[in-house]
Amino acid sequence: MNSVFNSLPLPELHCREYDCGNSTYMLLYSDVDKAVFNKLCADLECKGFELYGATEIEKNCHKTYVSGRMVHLNYCEKENSLRVIACEKFEKYAVTPSSTSENATLWQFEVDHSLIDCGMCYVVKTANGRFFVVDSAHPFSVRDDFRICEFLKKLSGGKKPVVEGWFISHGHDDHICKLTDVLRYHKNEVEIKAVYYNLPALDHKDSGYWSTPCINFMKDFETELAKSPEIKKHKMHTGQRFYIDNLEFTVLCTHEDVFPQSLENFNDTTISLMMRVGNCKVSFPGDSMGESDKVLVIRYSAETLKCDVMQMSHHGHTGTSPEFYRRSAAECLLFPITEIKFDEELPNQESNRVAIEIAKEYHIASNGTAEIPLPYKFGQTKIWPDETFEDFNGIFNLWCYEYTDEYKEKLYKEFLERKNR
């Protein structure tokens, strides 16, 4: 057992240990009741641990304790499981809002899809004019580190933007790489106060299934982040709740909840995050797929998953289940994908069709940045002029995707119409 658990008043029961990455470790106790959770909470408090945050989400109880090191407890009654997560290093995050305003603005940013159909970036502007950013873009969106920074400056009226929090859902290249480039090349242009993430251990037992570039991209990110000691690093765990001005965020699932199931599919390392502004909820499931979807559907009913705005999981490729979208029942859907791939995949994606049937509107990222005032009301979404268009020769050389001249001409005509609106 890792030394981080030394002297903790742990249950004298069988458990399995898991390396969570970033010098953080977890013990999983199965077939336990809530009395075990309650006793551990009481024993930690007797040992002088301070309760830092607590949430109860349906029948899932979570408490974070701090006393030099951090100990986070995650009890799920439906699974009869207790997860004890500990690390020596802990940077505090805000557990109360600094503003009571119920207004904010969300943008689905049009990342450059000229050579790649994936990648996603969402920007939220708080009531106090600061920003929370979700993910970034793919390396083949070659100028998007610059474009994202310029977009933030535009929203700041030309002033240096203050990003109170930059959230990374997981370590895939189309989510993490352009934040790495922002850290590497644009630190003087954008002030980043904190990064929220939870990447798995690079030597995870299932890492042999992950691509070498994926592991290297995570290493690059960690290296660049370490060069910025002024940026707070928050490794987030399920049930933890944090605030950025008037925005409330709750972590619903991480790779720690998938254990002991396989992480062969790297998308199951995704954090699923729920944002609330007043009574308005925006769901960011990232690239959640099979195993993480099972966690979400087992643990949460519509009481938790119901939202107003939904980022479609895994870009609208195979991701979360139809049942997840039924319980979410979002009125506004955001597809971080290209029109081409959306059209190609829709006939085979039951989840997308279920979500669209429930929703009042949906927006595809490649067709222009979508601006959504929060709280959400149908009819208030604004679509910005389309900025980027597919490089079909480049796409063919990279991916061997080929389209008819008639189809390409149709797409280009539609792009010009959106560009000039």
C-alpha angles and dihedrals in degrees: 000000000000116000091239086080094053114129093007113134093241124177112265091235136112113278141169122231125224130189105225095187129247092065090300122130137188137204117206118207115190131196094024130135130225092265088073090054093047093049092050090051091051093046092050090051090050088053090057100261114152119225104238102174139357135185135173113202109185102304095340114104123197132181131175118204128190131198107143089308126046124244118188121190122202116185121182115190094192090058096033086228135139122197118195112195122187139176135168096225122061132166115198121240128197113279095181131050120253093207134042094205115126094204131095139138129239126200127193096208118219101236115198107275095176093117105011135046097209137062129096139206128178125186125198122191114205128218088261094054097255126123144241114193127197117208124316132226149291124279088245088061081078101182099034096106085062094040093050091050092048090049091053090048090051091052088049093054092251094308124123105279120235113216104196090187136009111195123203113197094196143330103270114129095245090058105036111028103079092049086055088054092047088054091046101044112013108043091121092053101050127035110219113193100182144358120216117200146121114212119181124244111284089226093048113155089248096045090104087075092054121088119256091236090054092054091045092050089054090049091050091050093049090047094052093043091052089057089065108064089168090068113084115231116213118186100197128211133197114283095021114130125200137175136223106191102299096348119103120202128191124188110225102176142002135173087271089071092052092059127134088031118083124277091200086127102063091206087074088071088072123123113229109213132189120203123198129193108182104309094337118103129198119191123212108184091165109200096333112164142162106333097031090046089056090054092050095047095044095049105036136052127194086280088075104023098047109112142163099225126031132194102213110243119251091003091291092301115120103314134124122010130265087250091058090055093045090056092043092051093183119187093205122046125195118201113196092202143087125276089240095057093040091055093044095050103037096086090057099039110084091176091059093048092049092050093046092049090056097042130082095213142004133195131204115215097222091061096065140299111297117218115201122185112217131254085054120239124175113252097029098090114115122204116209121217114284111258109182136045135193119273096216095188090050092046091052092048092049104036107010090236108153129188133185120262089241092055093047090050091050092050092048092050090052090048091054091050091052092043092055100042 
